[in-house]
Amino acid sequence: MPNIKSAIKRVKVSETKNLRNRMIKSAMRTTVKKFETAVVAGTADAQLLAATSGAVDKAATKGVIHKNAANRKKARLAKRLAKAAQ
């Protein structure tokens, strides 16, 4: 445990930010998994893709994942939906 006041604060702040980042990333993963199970079941639609893309965009906006990673993930989801629609 740190002895210096600023180091103690940094530990608290980093724990808070870590918790927030984990919550955002977990929510994103949950929506992606719901989308993937819907694609497998054949019930996925554009509305579900939009909700999933929104969760991915939110994670990118908050800095949890990189914006290029978010775009790549959204493109793969859209591609998977298009393939399942055929």
N, CA and C atoms as an extended XYZ file, in Angstrom:
258
Properties=species:S:1:pos:R:3:atomname:S:1:resname:S:1:resid:I:1 pbc="F F F"
N         0.850       -1.184        0.000 N   MET     1
C         0.000        0.000        0.000 CA  MET     1
C         0.891        1.241        0.000 C   MET     1
N         0.577        2.216       -0.823 N   PRO     2
C         1.415        3.419       -0.885 CA  PRO     2
C         1.269        4.286        0.361 C   PRO     2
N         2.335        5.020        0.656 N   ASN     3
C         2.338        5.903        1.820 CA  ASN     3
C         2.039        7.349        1.446 C   ASN     3
N         2.357        7.719        0.214 N   ILE     4
C         2.204        9.103       -0.221 CA  ILE     4
C         0.733        9.360       -0.584 C   ILE     4
N         0.261       10.542       -0.216 N   LYS     5
C        -1.150       10.887       -0.395 CA  LYS     5
C        -1.578       10.818       -1.865 C   LYS     5
N        -0.755       11.331       -2.754 N   SER     6
C        -1.115       11.323       -4.171 CA  SER     6
C        -1.127        9.902       -4.734 C   SER     6
N        -0.241        9.057       -4.231 N   ALA     7
C        -0.211        7.664       -4.681 CA  ALA     7
C        -1.444        6.907       -4.193 C   ALA     7
N        -1.890        7.223       -2.981 N   ILE     8
C        -3.105        6.608       -2.445 CA  ILE     8
C        -4.298        6.996       -3.314 C   ILE     8
N        -4.361        8.285       -3.695 N   LYS     9
C        -5.453        8.746       -4.545 CA  LYS     9
C        -5.411        8.063       -5.907 C   LYS     9
N        -4.226        7.924       -6.485 N   ARG    10
C        -4.093        7.275       -7.783 CA  ARG    10
C        -4.603        5.838       -7.729 C   ARG    10
N        -4.350        5.129       -6.644 N   VAL    11
C        -4.843        3.764       -6.496 CA  VAL    11
C        -6.362        3.752       -6.488 C   VAL    11
N        -6.973        4.673       -5.724 N   LYS    12
C        -8.437        4.748       -5.662 CA  LYS    12
C        -9.038        5.090       -7.023 C   LYS    12
N        -8.442        6.072       -7.699 N   VAL    13
C        -8.958        6.506       -8.996 CA  VAL    13
C        -8.828        5.387      -10.029 C   VAL    13
N        -7.685        4.709      -10.019 N   SER    14
C        -7.488        3.632      -10.998 CA  SER    14
C        -8.443        2.473      -10.742 C   SER    14
N        -8.742        2.180       -9.482 N   GLU    15
C        -9.711        1.129       -9.172 CA  GLU    15
C       -11.106        1.510       -9.671 C   GLU    15
N       -11.479        2.764       -9.489 N   THR    16
C       -12.789        3.236       -9.946 CA  THR    16
C       -12.895        3.157      -11.461 C   THR    16
N       -11.853        3.630      -12.154 N   LYS    17
C       -11.866        3.604      -13.615 CA  LYS    17
C       -11.833        2.178      -14.141 C   LYS    17
N       -11.094        1.314      -13.457 N   ASN    18
C       -11.031       -0.088      -13.867 CA  ASN    18
C       -12.398       -0.740      -13.767 C   ASN    18
N       -13.127       -0.448      -12.702 N   LEU    19
C       -14.475       -0.991      -12.519 CA  LEU    19
C       -15.409       -0.496      -13.625 C   LEU    19
N       -15.335        0.800      -13.933 N   ARG    20
C       -16.181        1.384      -14.971 CA  ARG    20
C       -15.866        0.770      -16.333 C   ARG    20
N       -14.589        0.633      -16.633 N   ASN    21
C       -14.187        0.042      -17.914 CA  ASN    21
C       -14.652       -1.405      -18.025 C   ASN    21
N       -14.543       -2.158      -16.933 N   ARG    22
C       -14.998       -3.551      -16.946 CA  ARG    22
C       -16.493       -3.644      -17.177 C   ARG    22
N       -17.255       -2.729      -16.586 N   MET    23
C       -18.709       -2.735      -16.762 CA  MET    23
C       -19.076       -2.452      -18.217 C   MET    23
N       -18.402       -1.479      -18.822 N   ILE    24
C       -18.696       -1.131      -20.213 CA  ILE    24
C       -18.318       -2.273      -21.137 C   ILE    24
N       -17.147       -2.864      -20.908 N   LYS    25
C       -16.691       -3.963      -21.760 CA  LYS    25
C       -17.587       -5.186      -21.591 C   LYS    25
N       -18.029       -5.437      -20.370 N   SER    26
C       -18.914       -6.571      -20.114 CA  SER    26
C       -20.259       -6.382      -20.813 C   SER    26
N       -20.797       -5.162      -20.754 N   ALA    27
C       -22.072       -4.873      -21.422 CA  ALA    27
C       -21.927       -5.054      -22.930 C   ALA    27
N       -20.803       -4.622      -23.474 N   MET    28
C       -20.564       -4.775      -24.905 CA  MET    28
C       -20.509       -6.257      -25.276 C   MET    28
N       -19.759       -7.026      -24.509 N   ARG    29
C       -19.633       -8.456      -24.787 CA  ARG    29
C       -20.977       -9.163      -24.691 C   ARG    29
N       -21.790       -8.771      -23.713 N   THR    30
C       -23.105       -9.381      -23.541 CA  THR    30
C       -23.985       -9.135      -24.756 C   THR    30
N       -24.000       -7.903      -25.253 N   THR    31
C       -24.833       -7.606      -26.418 CA  THR    31
C       -24.321       -8.321      -27.666 C   THR    31
N       -23.005       -8.440      -27.783 N   VAL    32
C       -22.441       -9.154      -28.932 CA  VAL    32
C       -22.831      -10.631      -28.867 C   VAL    32
N       -22.772      -11.211      -27.677 N   LYS    33
C       -23.163      -12.616      -27.530 CA  LYS    33
C       -24.643      -12.819      -27.835 C   LYS    33
N       -25.493      -11.892      -27.399 N   LYS    34
C       -26.925      -11.979      -27.710 CA  LYS    34
C       -27.143      -11.926      -29.218 C   LYS    34
N       -26.406      -11.038      -29.883 N   PHE    35
C       -26.523      -10.923      -31.336 CA  PHE    35
C       -26.085      -12.215      -32.015 C   PHE    35
N       -24.967      -12.774      -31.569 N   GLU    36
C       -24.455      -13.998      -32.182 CA  GLU    36
C       -25.396      -15.177      -31.978 C   GLU    36
N       -26.004      -15.279      -30.799 N   THR    37
C       -26.959      -16.365      -30.586 CA  THR    37
C       -28.210      -16.161      -31.438 C   THR    37
N       -28.609      -14.903      -31.640 N   ALA    38
C       -29.759      -14.623      -32.501 CA  ALA    38
C       -29.444      -14.966      -33.950 C   ALA    38
N       -28.218      -14.731      -34.372 N   VAL    39
C       -27.824      -15.075      -35.744 CA  VAL    39
C       -27.873      -16.586      -35.928 C   VAL    39
N       -27.366      -17.315      -34.962 N   VAL    40
C       -27.379      -18.777      -35.043 CA  VAL    40
C       -28.816      -19.297      -35.048 C   VAL    40
N       -29.672      -18.677      -34.231 N   ALA    41
C       -31.074      -19.099      -34.165 CA  ALA    41
C       -31.875      -18.626      -35.372 C   ALA    41
N       -31.332      -17.667      -36.111 N   GLY    42
C       -32.023      -17.161      -37.283 CA  GLY    42
C       -33.019      -16.064      -36.981 C   GLY    42
N       -32.926      -15.454      -35.799 N   THR    43
C       -33.868      -14.407      -35.423 CA  THR    43
C       -33.241      -13.017      -35.419 C   THR    43
N       -32.013      -12.912      -35.895 N   ALA    44
C       -31.331      -11.614      -35.891 CA  ALA    44
C       -31.918      -10.708      -36.967 C   ALA    44
N       -31.974       -9.402      -36.653 N   ASP    45
C       -32.469       -8.433      -37.617 CA  ASP    45
C       -31.627       -7.160      -37.529 C   ASP    45
N       -31.954       -6.188      -38.345 N   ALA    46
C       -31.194       -4.939      -38.404 CA  ALA    46
C       -31.307       -4.154      -37.100 C   ALA    46
N       -32.438       -4.273      -36.432 N   GLN    47
C       -32.627       -3.552      -35.172 CA  GLN    47
C       -31.674       -4.075      -34.096 C   GLN    47
N       -31.504       -5.383      -34.042 N   LEU    48
C       -30.576       -5.975      -33.082 CA  LEU    48
C       -29.139       -5.606      -33.428 C   LEU    48
N       -28.835       -5.553      -34.725 N   LEU    49
C       -27.496       -5.131      -35.166 CA  LEU    49
C       -27.239       -3.691      -34.748 C   LEU    49
N       -28.245       -2.829      -34.862 N   ALA    50
C       -28.086       -1.430      -34.473 CA  ALA    50
C       -27.818       -1.301      -32.969 C   ALA    50
N       -28.512       -2.087      -32.170 N   ALA    51
C       -28.299       -2.045      -30.721 CA  ALA    51
C       -26.901       -2.534      -30.365 C   ALA    51
N       -26.466       -3.582      -31.044 N   THR    52
C       -25.134       -4.125      -30.794 CA  THR    52
C       -24.062       -3.133      -31.232 C   THR    52
N       -24.256       -2.517      -32.383 N   SER    53
C       -23.305       -1.516      -32.863 CA  SER    53
C       -23.239       -0.330      -31.916 C   SER    53
N       -24.361        0.031      -31.343 N   GLY    54
C       -24.380        1.121      -30.371 CA  GLY    54
C       -23.565        0.807      -29.133 C   GLY    54
N       -23.650       -0.429      -28.656 N   ALA    55
C       -22.873       -0.830      -27.485 CA  ALA    55
C       -21.378       -0.825      -27.800 C   ALA    55
N       -21.038       -1.269      -29.002 N   VAL    56
C       -19.636       -1.284      -29.416 CA  VAL    56
C       -19.127        0.149      -29.561 C   VAL    56
N       -19.943        1.024      -30.147 N   ASP    57
C       -19.563        2.430      -30.294 CA  ASP    57
C       -19.385        3.104      -28.939 C   ASP    57
N       -20.244        2.767      -28.002 N   LYS    58
C       -20.143        3.357      -26.662 CA  LYS    58
C       -18.829        2.962      -26.002 C   LYS    58
N       -18.438        1.700      -26.166 N   ALA    59
C       -17.170        1.250      -25.594 CA  ALA    59
C       -15.998        1.990      -26.242 C   ALA    59
N       -16.094        2.241      -27.541 N   ALA    60
C       -15.025        2.964      -28.234 CA  ALA    60
C       -14.997        4.430      -27.799 C   ALA    60
N       -16.172        5.027      -27.621 N   THR    61
C       -16.249        6.425      -27.204 CA  THR    61
C       -15.655        6.613      -25.814 C   THR    61
N       -15.896        5.653      -24.941 N   LYS    62
C       -15.386        5.735      -23.578 CA  LYS    62
C       -13.904        5.368      -23.486 C   LYS    62
N       -13.333        4.893      -24.577 N   GLY    63
C       -11.911        4.571      -24.580 CA  GLY    63
C       -11.596        3.178      -24.080 C   GLY    63
N       -12.602        2.329      -23.957 N   VAL    64
C       -12.374        0.973      -23.474 CA  VAL    64
C       -11.737        0.122      -24.573 C   VAL    64
N       -12.206        0.312      -25.814 N   ILE    65
C       -11.570       -0.344      -26.954 CA  ILE    65
C       -11.217        0.729      -27.978 C   ILE    65
N       -10.301        0.413      -28.863 N   HIS    66
C        -9.856        1.363      -29.881 CA  HIS    66
C       -10.943        1.527      -30.935 C   HIS    66
N       -11.002        2.708      -31.538 N   LYS    67
C       -12.066        2.979      -32.514 CA  LYS    67
C       -11.951        2.073      -33.732 C   LYS    67
N       -10.735        1.724      -34.137 N   ASN    68
C       -10.579        0.819      -35.273 CA  ASN    68
C       -11.035       -0.595      -34.911 C   ASN    68
N       -10.798       -0.995      -33.679 N   ALA    69
C       -11.272       -2.308      -33.220 CA  ALA    69
C       -12.798       -2.333      -33.209 C   ALA    69
N       -13.403       -1.219      -32.814 N   ALA    70
C       -14.863       -1.130      -32.807 CA  ALA    70
C       -15.415       -1.221      -34.229 C   ALA    70
N       -14.782       -0.505      -35.160 N   ASN    71
C       -15.234       -0.551      -36.554 CA  ASN    71
C       -15.070       -1.945      -37.143 C   ASN    71
N       -13.980       -2.602      -36.818 N   ARG    72
C       -13.746       -3.961      -37.304 CA  ARG    72
C       -14.806       -4.911      -36.759 C   ARG    72
N       -15.101       -4.770      -35.473 N   LYS    73
C       -16.104       -5.632      -34.838 CA  LYS    73
C       -17.486       -5.423      -35.451 C   LYS    73
N       -17.852       -4.167      -35.694 N   LYS    74
C       -19.157       -3.861      -36.295 CA  LYS    74
C       -19.241       -4.399      -37.720 C   LYS    74
N       -18.158       -4.278      -38.463 N   ALA    75
C       -18.156       -4.787      -39.841 CA  ALA    75
C       -18.320       -6.299      -39.858 C   ALA    75
N       -17.676       -6.978      -38.952 N   ARG    76
C       -17.783       -8.438      -38.898 CA  ARG    76
C       -19.195       -8.865      -38.501 C   ARG    76
N       -19.815       -8.117      -37.579 N   LEU    77
C       -21.185       -8.431      -37.178 CA  LEU    77
C       -22.147       -8.237      -38.346 C   LEU    77
N       -21.983       -7.136      -39.074 N   ALA    78
C       -22.853       -6.864      -40.226 CA  ALA    78
C       -22.652       -7.916      -41.300 C   ALA    78
N       -21.427       -8.318      -41.508 N   LYS    79
C       -21.124       -9.340      -42.501 CA  LYS    79
C       -21.768      -10.666      -42.107 C   LYS    79
N       -21.715      -10.968      -40.826 N   ARG    80
C       -22.307      -12.218      -40.337 CA  ARG    80
C       -23.827      -12.202      -40.489 C   ARG    80
N       -24.455      -11.055      -40.243 N   LEU    81
C       -25.894      -10.931      -40.416 CA  LEU    81
C       -26.291      -11.075      -41.881 C   LEU    81
N       -25.515      -10.460      -42.759 N   ALA    82
C       -25.797      -10.548      -44.194 CA  ALA    82
C       -25.658      -11.981      -44.692 C   ALA    82
N       -24.666      -12.685      -44.198 N   LYS    83
C       -24.449      -14.069      -44.593 CA  LYS    83
C       -25.591      -14.961      -44.096 C   LYS    83
N       -26.065      -14.673      -42.874 N   ALA    84
C       -27.155      -15.476      -42.311 CA  ALA    84
C       -28.478      -15.202      -43.020 C   ALA    84
N       -28.636      -14.006      -43.563 N   ALA    85
C       -29.874      -13.641      -44.251 CA  ALA    85
C       -30.025      -14.364      -45.589 C   ALA    85
N       -28.929      -14.825      -46.150 N   GLN    86
C       -28.990      -15.500      -47.456 CA  GLN    86
C       -29.542      -16.890      -47.352 C   GLN    86
